[in-house]
């Protein structure tokens, strides 16, 4: 069977109902759902870029569906997160939740609420009156976005079950007052709704004193170990590969399997990086030899491309800063540098310690050893 490398889609998170989901060694989605079902009302999710936060949120949403009205809202699919306002975000959440309630849960929300959301541009279809006489009161013109979201949640809870809001995309918010304003607005919704959200980078790496409020729980997703004796991290990545290609391990020619083992190690345990390396290596194999399977030299060139991408991220002073904190918790890094290096995957966080991504080490001679050494 000829693999379709385009099907890997490294940057696309999985949807809740997909059969391609592979549970990571840390079982992030299960942990998120378990905390909510244990009566925590807010779970905050953090982790490096490409680790699979969106996929684990989708998994948590699916697990919660048996006991909650769970709504996965991927805000970055609707809004420019660099320029959005708090009111826009609250309205968008309300609109997506109302749409899912109607289309998937088959709930009919009030005409007043639906009309208000339609007027704000977050419902696609103009509501029709459900009144016997065809006449219902129009909503207040100046209803606040926070009020509309609160009413949306309350109506759904009254017609169904407790609401769980799963908010994705907030890590892309800029480091600005909008972050604290939004979390204040979400906190004002009260304890009658569960909130699960990815943390903006400025909060995720800005220190615990700016992070957790009473009753909140942080679930930090970390990359599995892929370069030691424990095979679970490498097996996890390769299972993702097989699911996305629709293959089994037996479909891979024996002489090409070392390519995927090496790609797993080079990825640092980050699923997105692993899939990108394999996709690029597969493309090189097709261009050079019309070969359906990559060889080591194809992967080597894919790795060079990724190393060059990291080179373009590094700035003056990064080398000394990275060498100084390798293996430490990173508290001595200035916040701007720490956020930039973590969000771009230059640094990885494991067990509360920072380590340098394997593909960055060739750019730091003091840390570099050849792969075969």
C-alpha positions as a LaTeX table, in Angstrom:
\begin{tabular}{lrrr}
\hline
Residue & $x$ (\AA) & $y$ (\AA) & $z$ (\AA) \\
\hline
Unk1 & 0.00 & 0.00 & 0.00 \\
Unk2 & 1.35 & 3.41 & $-1.00$ \\
Unk3 & 1.24 & 5.90 & 1.92 \\
Unk4 & $-0.35$ & 9.30 & 1.41 \\
Unk5 & 2.03 & 11.63 & 3.24 \\
Unk6 & $-0.35$ & 14.56 & 2.81 \\
Unk7 & $-2.76$ & 12.73 & 5.13 \\
Unk8 & $-0.45$ & 13.33 & 8.10 \\
Unk9 & $-1.64$ & 16.97 & 8.42 \\
Unk10 & 0.85 & 17.85 & 11.20 \\
Unk11 & $-0.84$ & 21.15 & 12.11 \\
Unk12 & $-4.44$ & 19.94 & 12.19 \\
Unk13 & $-5.86$ & 18.83 & 15.57 \\
Unk14 & $-8.17$ & 15.83 & 15.67 \\
Unk15 & $-11.91$ & 16.15 & 16.09 \\
Unk16 & $-13.65$ & 14.52 & 19.08 \\
Unk17 & $-15.30$ & 11.69 & 17.14 \\
Unk18 & $-12.28$ & 10.58 & 15.10 \\
Unk19 & $-10.98$ & 7.02 & 15.23 \\
Unk20 & $-7.42$ & 8.31 & 14.76 \\
Unk21 & $-6.95$ & 9.33 & 18.39 \\
Unk22 & $-4.00$ & 7.72 & 20.19 \\
Unk23 & $-3.80$ & 8.22 & 23.97 \\
Unk24 & $-0.44$ & 9.71 & 24.96 \\
Unk25 & 1.59 & 8.17 & 27.80 \\
Unk26 & 0.43 & 10.99 & 30.09 \\
Unk27 & $-3.29$ & 10.54 & 29.17 \\
Unk28 & $-3.95$ & 14.29 & 29.15 \\
Unk29 & $-7.54$ & 14.16 & 27.92 \\
Unk30 & $-8.50$ & 11.58 & 30.53 \\
Unk31 & $-6.90$ & 13.62 & 33.30 \\
Unk32 & $-8.76$ & 16.76 & 32.23 \\
Unk33 & $-12.12$ & 14.96 & 32.20 \\
Unk34 & $-11.46$ & 13.23 & 35.52 \\
Unk35 & $-10.76$ & 16.53 & 37.29 \\
Unk36 & $-13.99$ & 18.04 & 35.97 \\
Unk37 & $-16.03$ & 14.99 & 36.96 \\
Unk38 & $-14.44$ & 15.18 & 40.40 \\
Unk39 & $-16.18$ & 18.57 & 40.85 \\
Unk40 & $-13.41$ & 20.91 & 39.79 \\
Unk41 & $-15.05$ & 23.76 & 37.90 \\
Unk42 & $-11.95$ & 25.12 & 36.14 \\
Unk43 & $-9.11$ & 23.20 & 34.51 \\
Unk44 & $-6.29$ & 25.12 & 32.84 \\
Unk45 & $-4.20$ & 23.35 & 30.20 \\
Unk46 & $-0.61$ & 24.21 & 29.30 \\
Unk47 & 2.08 & 22.61 & 27.18 \\
Unk48 & 4.60 & 23.24 & 24.39 \\
Unk49 & 3.55 & 24.05 & 20.85 \\
Unk50 & 2.68 & 20.93 & 18.86 \\
Unk51 & 2.24 & 18.69 & 21.91 \\
Unk52 & $-1.42$ & 18.03 & 21.08 \\
Unk53 & $-3.31$ & 20.36 & 23.42 \\
Unk54 & $-6.17$ & 20.75 & 20.94 \\
Unk55 & $-6.38$ & 16.99 & 20.44 \\
Unk56 & $-6.50$ & 16.36 & 24.20 \\
Unk57 & $-9.20$ & 19.00 & 24.64 \\
Unk58 & $-11.24$ & 17.23 & 21.95 \\
Unk59 & $-10.69$ & 13.94 & 23.79 \\
Unk60 & $-11.82$ & 15.50 & 27.09 \\
Unk61 & $-14.94$ & 16.88 & 25.38 \\
Unk62 & $-15.86$ & 13.41 & 24.13 \\
Unk63 & $-15.29$ & 11.82 & 27.55 \\
Unk64 & $-17.45$ & 14.44 & 29.25 \\
Unk65 & $-20.40$ & 14.00 & 26.90 \\
Unk66 & $-21.86$ & 11.15 & 28.96 \\
Unk67 & $-22.39$ & 13.37 & 32.00 \\
Unk68 & $-22.21$ & 16.94 & 30.73 \\
Unk69 & $-23.39$ & 19.13 & 27.89 \\
Unk70 & $-19.84$ & 19.55 & 26.60 \\
Unk71 & $-19.03$ & 22.29 & 24.08 \\
Unk72 & $-15.67$ & 22.39 & 22.31 \\
Unk73 & $-15.09$ & 25.97 & 21.05 \\
Unk74 & $-12.01$ & 26.45 & 18.87 \\
Unk75 & $-11.89$ & 30.22 & 18.98 \\
Unk76 & $-8.91$ & 30.63 & 16.67 \\
Unk77 & $-10.99$ & 29.19 & 13.83 \\
Unk78 & $-13.34$ & 32.17 & 14.04 \\
Unk79 & $-11.33$ & 35.12 & 15.34 \\
Unk80 & $-7.99$ & 36.81 & 14.76 \\
Unk81 & $-6.57$ & 36.14 & 18.22 \\
Unk82 & $-4.02$ & 38.93 & 17.86 \\
Unk83 & $-6.69$ & 41.61 & 17.41 \\
Unk84 & $-9.78$ & 40.24 & 19.13 \\
Unk85 & $-11.57$ & 41.94 & 22.02 \\
Unk86 & $-13.04$ & 40.38 & 25.14 \\
Unk87 & $-16.57$ & 41.15 & 23.94 \\
Unk88 & $-15.87$ & 39.45 & 20.60 \\
Unk89 & $-14.62$ & 36.34 & 22.38 \\
Unk90 & $-17.58$ & 36.14 & 24.73 \\
Unk91 & $-20.03$ & 36.61 & 21.86 \\
Unk92 & $-18.26$ & 34.00 & 19.76 \\
Unk93 & $-18.36$ & 31.48 & 22.59 \\
Unk94 & $-22.08$ & 32.12 & 23.03 \\
Unk95 & $-22.72$ & 31.78 & 19.30 \\
Unk96 & $-20.79$ & 28.52 & 18.90 \\
Unk97 & $-22.40$ & 27.03 & 21.99 \\
Unk98 & $-25.89$ & 28.01 & 20.79 \\
Unk99 & $-25.19$ & 26.53 & 17.35 \\
Unk100 & $-23.96$ & 23.22 & 18.78 \\
Unk101 & $-26.92$ & 23.10 & 21.16 \\
Unk102 & $-29.34$ & 23.41 & 18.22 \\
Unk103 & $-27.56$ & 21.22 & 15.68 \\
Unk104 & $-26.12$ & 18.43 & 17.83 \\
Unk105 & $-28.16$ & 18.42 & 21.04 \\
Unk106 & $-31.39$ & 19.41 & 19.26 \\
Unk107 & $-32.20$ & 22.00 & 21.91 \\
Unk108 & $-34.37$ & 25.03 & 21.14 \\
Unk109 & $-33.14$ & 28.14 & 22.88 \\
Unk110 & $-35.38$ & 31.15 & 23.36 \\
Unk111 & $-36.25$ & 33.32 & 20.39 \\
Unk112 & $-35.10$ & 36.35 & 22.34 \\
Unk113 & $-31.62$ & 34.93 & 22.88 \\
Unk114 & $-31.25$ & 33.58 & 19.36 \\
Unk115 & $-32.31$ & 36.89 & 17.86 \\
Unk116 & $-29.79$ & 38.77 & 20.01 \\
Unk117 & $-26.96$ & 36.44 & 18.95 \\
Unk118 & $-27.99$ & 36.69 & 15.29 \\
Unk119 & $-27.94$ & 40.49 & 15.49 \\
Unk120 & $-24.41$ & 40.30 & 16.87 \\
Unk121 & $-23.30$ & 38.21 & 13.91 \\
Unk122 & $-22.48$ & 34.96 & 15.73 \\
Unk123 & $-25.47$ & 32.90 & 14.54 \\
Unk124 & $-25.63$ & 31.96 & 10.88 \\
Unk125 & $-29.40$ & 31.81 & 10.40 \\
Unk126 & $-32.05$ & 34.32 & 11.35 \\
Unk127 & $-34.23$ & 32.77 & 14.06 \\
Unk128 & $-37.87$ & 32.05 & 13.45 \\
Unk129 & $-40.42$ & 32.62 & 16.18 \\
Unk130 & $-41.72$ & 29.53 & 17.96 \\
Unk131 & $-44.70$ & 31.41 & 19.39 \\
Unk132 & $-48.15$ & 30.11 & 18.43 \\
Unk133 & $-49.08$ & 33.64 & 17.37 \\
Unk134 & $-45.70$ & 34.24 & 15.74 \\
Unk135 & $-45.03$ & 37.13 & 18.11 \\
Unk136 & $-42.35$ & 37.15 & 20.78 \\
Unk137 & $-40.68$ & 40.06 & 22.55 \\
Unk138 & $-37.48$ & 41.34 & 21.00 \\
Unk139 & $-34.34$ & 41.21 & 23.13 \\
Unk140 & $-32.83$ & 44.29 & 24.73 \\
Unk141 & $-30.70$ & 46.18 & 22.24 \\
Unk142 & $-27.82$ & 46.71 & 24.66 \\
Unk143 & $-27.54$ & 43.26 & 26.26 \\
Unk144 & $-23.87$ & 42.75 & 27.13 \\
Unk145 & $-21.85$ & 39.90 & 25.60 \\
Unk146 & $-21.20$ & 38.53 & 29.10 \\
Unk147 & $-24.96$ & 38.51 & 29.78 \\
Unk148 & $-25.68$ & 36.75 & 26.50 \\
Unk149 & $-23.13$ & 34.05 & 27.28 \\
Unk150 & $-24.52$ & 33.63 & 30.79 \\
Unk151 & $-28.08$ & 33.31 & 29.49 \\
Unk152 & $-26.98$ & 30.83 & 26.81 \\
Unk153 & $-25.35$ & 28.61 & 29.42 \\
Unk154 & $-28.31$ & 28.88 & 31.78 \\
Unk155 & $-30.86$ & 27.97 & 29.10 \\
Unk156 & $-28.88$ & 24.92 & 28.01 \\
Unk157 & $-28.39$ & 23.76 & 31.59 \\
Unk158 & $-32.13$ & 24.08 & 32.21 \\
Unk159 & $-33.00$ & 22.04 & 29.11 \\
Unk160 & $-30.19$ & 19.51 & 29.34 \\
Unk161 & $-27.34$ & 19.00 & 31.80 \\
Unk162 & $-24.56$ & 20.95 & 33.43 \\
Unk163 & $-22.51$ & 22.79 & 30.81 \\
Unk164 & $-18.79$ & 22.26 & 30.24 \\
Unk165 & $-17.08$ & 24.89 & 28.09 \\
Unk166 & $-13.88$ & 23.63 & 26.46 \\
Unk167 & $-12.07$ & 26.65 & 25.01 \\
Unk168 & $-9.22$ & 26.20 & 22.56 \\
Unk169 & $-7.00$ & 28.80 & 20.89 \\
Unk170 & $-6.51$ & 31.18 & 23.81 \\
Unk171 & $-2.77$ & 30.48 & 23.90 \\
Unk172 & $-2.58$ & 32.72 & 20.82 \\
Unk173 & $-3.76$ & 35.81 & 22.69 \\
Unk174 & $-1.13$ & 38.56 & 22.94 \\
Unk175 & 0.48 & 39.42 & 26.26 \\
Unk176 & $-1.87$ & 42.30 & 27.03 \\
Unk177 & $-4.64$ & 43.31 & 29.48 \\
Unk178 & $-7.14$ & 41.34 & 27.37 \\
Unk179 & $-5.87$ & 38.13 & 28.99 \\
Unk180 & $-6.76$ & 39.10 & 32.55 \\
Unk181 & $-9.99$ & 40.78 & 31.40 \\
Unk182 & $-11.14$ & 37.63 & 29.63 \\
Unk183 & $-10.35$ & 35.34 & 32.54 \\
Unk184 & $-12.14$ & 37.73 & 34.89 \\
Unk185 & $-15.20$ & 37.57 & 32.62 \\
Unk186 & $-15.08$ & 33.76 & 32.49 \\
Unk187 & $-14.68$ & 33.61 & 36.26 \\
Unk188 & $-17.77$ & 35.77 & 36.65 \\
Unk189 & $-19.87$ & 33.02 & 35.05 \\
Unk190 & $-19.81$ & 31.34 & 38.46 \\
Unk191 & $-19.61$ & 27.75 & 39.61 \\
Unk192 & $-22.60$ & 26.54 & 37.59 \\
Unk193 & $-20.46$ & 25.96 & 34.51 \\
Unk194 & $-17.22$ & 24.01 & 33.99 \\
Unk195 & $-14.45$ & 25.84 & 32.16 \\
Unk196 & $-11.58$ & 24.00 & 30.51 \\
Unk197 & $-9.21$ & 26.24 & 28.62 \\
Unk198 & $-5.75$ & 26.35 & 27.14 \\
Unk199 & $-3.73$ & 29.01 & 28.92 \\
Unk200 & $-2.26$ & 31.97 & 27.06 \\
Unk201 & 1.52 & 31.66 & 26.96 \\
Unk202 & 2.00 & 34.70 & 29.20 \\
Unk203 & 0.07 & 32.93 & 31.98 \\
Unk204 & 1.33 & 29.43 & 31.32 \\
Unk205 & 4.98 & 30.44 & 31.72 \\
Unk206 & 4.61 & 33.65 & 33.71 \\
Unk207 & 4.79 & 32.20 & 37.19 \\
Unk208 & 2.33 & 30.54 & 39.59 \\
Unk209 & 1.48 & 33.79 & 41.37 \\
Unk210 & $-0.26$ & 35.03 & 38.21 \\
Unk211 & $-1.70$ & 31.66 & 37.29 \\
Unk212 & $-3.91$ & 29.69 & 39.66 \\
Unk213 & $-6.90$ & 30.98 & 41.57 \\
Unk214 & $-8.55$ & 29.03 & 44.39 \\
Unk215 & $-10.21$ & 25.89 & 43.07 \\
Unk216 & $-8.47$ & 25.90 & 39.70 \\
Unk217 & $-6.43$ & 22.96 & 38.47 \\
Unk218 & $-3.47$ & 23.08 & 36.08 \\
Unk219 & $-2.90$ & 20.14 & 33.73 \\
Unk220 & 0.51 & 20.50 & 32.09 \\
Unk221 & 1.04 & 18.36 & 29.00 \\
Unk222 & 4.65 & 17.41 & 28.38 \\
Unk223 & 6.49 & 15.60 & 25.61 \\
Unk224 & 7.14 & 11.92 & 26.34 \\
Unk225 & 10.68 & 10.65 & 26.56 \\
Unk226 & 11.77 & 9.25 & 23.21 \\
Unk227 & 15.53 & 8.79 & 23.48 \\
Unk228 & 15.86 & 6.34 & 26.38 \\
Unk229 & 15.14 & 2.69 & 27.00 \\
Unk230 & 11.45 & 3.21 & 27.65 \\
Unk231 & 9.77 & 2.64 & 24.25 \\
Unk232 & 6.38 & 4.13 & 25.12 \\
Unk233 & 7.08 & 7.59 & 23.72 \\
Unk234 & 8.39 & 6.24 & 20.41 \\
Unk235 & 5.54 & 3.72 & 20.19 \\
Unk236 & 3.02 & 6.52 & 20.80 \\
Unk237 & 4.36 & 8.62 & 17.93 \\
Unk238 & 4.52 & 5.71 & 15.53 \\
Unk239 & 0.96 & 4.69 & 16.38 \\
Unk240 & $-0.15$ & 8.24 & 15.51 \\
Unk241 & 1.64 & 7.82 & 12.18 \\
Unk242 & $-0.08$ & 4.51 & 11.46 \\
Unk243 & $-3.55$ & 5.79 & 12.37 \\
Unk244 & $-3.24$ & 8.86 & 10.16 \\
Unk245 & $-1.94$ & 6.83 & 7.22 \\
Unk246 & $-4.47$ & 4.04 & 7.74 \\
Unk247 & $-1.67$ & 1.45 & 7.91 \\
Unk248 & $-0.30$ & $-1.12$ & 10.32 \\
Unk249 & 3.36 & $-1.51$ & 11.29 \\
Unk250 & 3.52 & $-4.62$ & 9.07 \\
Unk251 & 2.85 & $-2.40$ & 6.04 \\
Unk252 & 6.17 & $-0.61$ & 6.53 \\
Unk253 & 9.11 & $-2.25$ & 4.73 \\
Unk254 & 11.55 & $-3.62$ & 7.31 \\
Unk255 & 14.49 & $-1.68$ & 5.90 \\
Unk256 & 12.60 & 1.65 & 6.30 \\
Unk257 & 11.49 & 1.26 & 9.91 \\
Unk258 & 14.71 & 2.81 & 11.30 \\
Unk259 & 13.67 & 6.03 & 9.51 \\
Unk260 & 10.59 & 6.41 & 11.71 \\
Unk261 & 12.45 & 5.40 & 14.86 \\
Unk262 & 15.03 & 8.10 & 14.21 \\
Unk263 & 12.33 & 10.65 & 13.35 \\
Unk264 & 10.67 & 9.97 & 16.71 \\
Unk265 & 13.93 & 10.62 & 18.56 \\
Unk266 & 14.70 & 13.75 & 16.52 \\
Unk267 & 11.22 & 15.15 & 17.24 \\
Unk268 & 11.89 & 15.46 & 20.96 \\
Unk269 & 8.57 & 13.69 & 21.57 \\
Unk270 & 6.49 & 16.47 & 19.98 \\
Unk271 & 3.83 & 14.87 & 17.74 \\
Unk272 & 3.61 & 17.82 & 15.35 \\
Unk273 & 7.37 & 17.86 & 14.78 \\
Unk274 & 7.44 & 14.09 & 14.29 \\
Unk275 & 4.67 & 14.17 & 11.71 \\
Unk276 & 6.29 & 17.12 & 9.92 \\
Unk277 & 9.65 & 15.33 & 9.72 \\
Unk278 & 8.06 & 12.18 & 8.32 \\
Unk279 & 5.87 & 14.11 & 5.86 \\
Unk280 & 8.88 & 16.08 & 4.58 \\
Unk281 & 11.01 & 12.94 & 4.33 \\
Unk282 & 8.24 & 11.21 & 2.37 \\
Unk283 & 8.07 & 14.18 & 0.00 \\
Unk284 & 11.84 & 14.06 & $-0.58$ \\
Unk285 & 11.59 & 10.33 & $-1.37$ \\
Unk286 & 8.83 & 10.96 & $-3.92$ \\
Unk287 & 10.63 & 13.86 & $-5.60$ \\
Unk288 & 14.00 & 12.11 & $-5.86$ \\
Unk289 & 13.14 & 8.52 & $-6.70$ \\
Unk290 & 9.36 & 8.30 & $-6.93$ \\
Unk291 & 9.81 & 6.06 & $-3.91$ \\
Unk292 & 6.75 & 5.62 & $-1.66$ \\
Unk293 & 8.92 & 5.22 & 1.44 \\
Unk294 & 11.65 & 7.58 & 2.71 \\
Unk295 & 15.22 & 6.53 & 3.40 \\
Unk296 & 17.57 & 7.84 & 6.06 \\
Unk297 & 19.05 & 10.43 & 3.69 \\
Unk298 & 15.55 & 11.79 & 3.04 \\
Unk299 & 14.98 & 12.13 & 6.76 \\
Unk300 & 18.39 & 13.76 & 7.17 \\
Unk301 & 17.35 & 16.51 & 4.78 \\
Unk302 & 14.00 & 16.90 & 6.53 \\
Unk303 & 15.91 & 17.27 & 9.81 \\
Unk304 & 18.18 & 19.91 & 8.25 \\
Unk305 & 15.10 & 21.87 & 7.23 \\
Unk306 & 13.77 & 21.80 & 10.79 \\
Unk307 & 17.16 & 22.77 & 12.23 \\
Unk308 & 17.20 & 25.75 & 9.88 \\
Unk309 & 13.73 & 26.75 & 11.10 \\
Unk310 & 15.03 & 26.76 & 14.67 \\
Unk311 & 18.07 & 28.78 & 13.58 \\
Unk312 & 15.76 & 31.55 & 12.40 \\
Unk313 & 14.03 & 31.67 & 15.79 \\
Unk314 & 17.18 & 32.19 & 17.85 \\
Unk315 & 18.19 & 35.74 & 18.67 \\
Unk316 & 21.16 & 37.50 & 20.20 \\
Unk317 & 21.77 & 36.26 & 23.72 \\
Unk318 & 19.69 & 33.08 & 23.34 \\
Unk319 & 22.69 & 30.74 & 23.19 \\
Unk320 & 24.14 & 31.83 & 26.54 \\
Unk321 & 20.70 & 31.92 & 28.13 \\
Unk322 & 19.90 & 28.38 & 26.97 \\
Unk323 & 23.25 & 27.00 & 28.10 \\
Unk324 & 22.76 & 28.60 & 31.51 \\
Unk325 & 19.38 & 26.99 & 32.21 \\
Unk326 & 19.71 & 23.56 & 30.56 \\
Unk327 & 18.34 & 21.08 & 33.10 \\
Unk328 & 17.00 & 23.83 & 35.40 \\
Unk329 & 13.44 & 25.05 & 35.94 \\
Unk330 & 14.04 & 28.24 & 33.96 \\
Unk331 & 13.11 & 30.73 & 36.66 \\
Unk332 & 16.20 & 32.81 & 35.86 \\
Unk333 & 15.13 & 33.41 & 32.26 \\
Unk334 & 13.55 & 36.76 & 31.53 \\
Unk335 & 9.87 & 36.30 & 30.77 \\
Unk336 & 9.90 & 37.48 & 27.16 \\
Unk337 & 12.74 & 35.13 & 26.23 \\
Unk338 & 11.25 & 32.24 & 28.18 \\
Unk339 & 7.85 & 32.56 & 26.47 \\
Unk340 & 9.42 & 32.88 & 23.02 \\
Unk341 & 11.71 & 29.86 & 23.40 \\
Unk342 & 9.00 & 27.67 & 24.90 \\
Unk343 & 6.25 & 28.64 & 22.48 \\
Unk344 & 8.51 & 27.97 & 19.49 \\
Unk345 & 9.63 & 24.63 & 20.90 \\
Unk346 & 13.29 & 25.58 & 21.31 \\
Unk347 & 12.96 & 24.58 & 24.96 \\
Unk348 & 10.85 & 21.68 & 26.22 \\
Unk349 & 9.50 & 21.28 & 29.73 \\
Unk350 & 9.67 & 17.83 & 31.33 \\
Unk351 & 9.18 & 17.10 & 35.01 \\
Unk352 & 9.40 & 20.85 & 35.81 \\
Unk353 & 12.83 & 21.05 & 34.14 \\
Unk354 & 13.74 & 22.72 & 30.86 \\
Unk355 & 15.63 & 20.84 & 28.19 \\
Unk356 & 16.80 & 21.87 & 24.75 \\
Unk357 & 15.00 & 20.39 & 21.76 \\
Unk358 & 17.24 & 17.80 & 20.05 \\
Unk359 & 17.11 & 19.71 & 16.77 \\
Unk360 & 18.35 & 22.88 & 18.46 \\
Unk361 & 21.44 & 21.22 & 19.90 \\
Unk362 & 23.34 & 21.28 & 16.56 \\
Unk363 & 23.13 & 25.07 & 16.85 \\
Unk364 & 24.69 & 24.99 & 20.34 \\
Unk365 & 28.10 & 23.33 & 20.06 \\
Unk366 & 28.53 & 23.05 & 23.84 \\
Unk367 & 25.51 & 20.69 & 23.96 \\
Unk368 & 25.94 & 18.90 & 20.65 \\
Unk369 & 27.03 & 15.31 & 20.27 \\
Unk370 & 26.65 & 13.44 & 17.00 \\
Unk371 & 23.65 & 11.08 & 16.87 \\
Unk372 & 25.87 & 8.04 & 16.39 \\
Unk373 & 28.31 & 8.98 & 19.18 \\
\hline
\end{tabular}
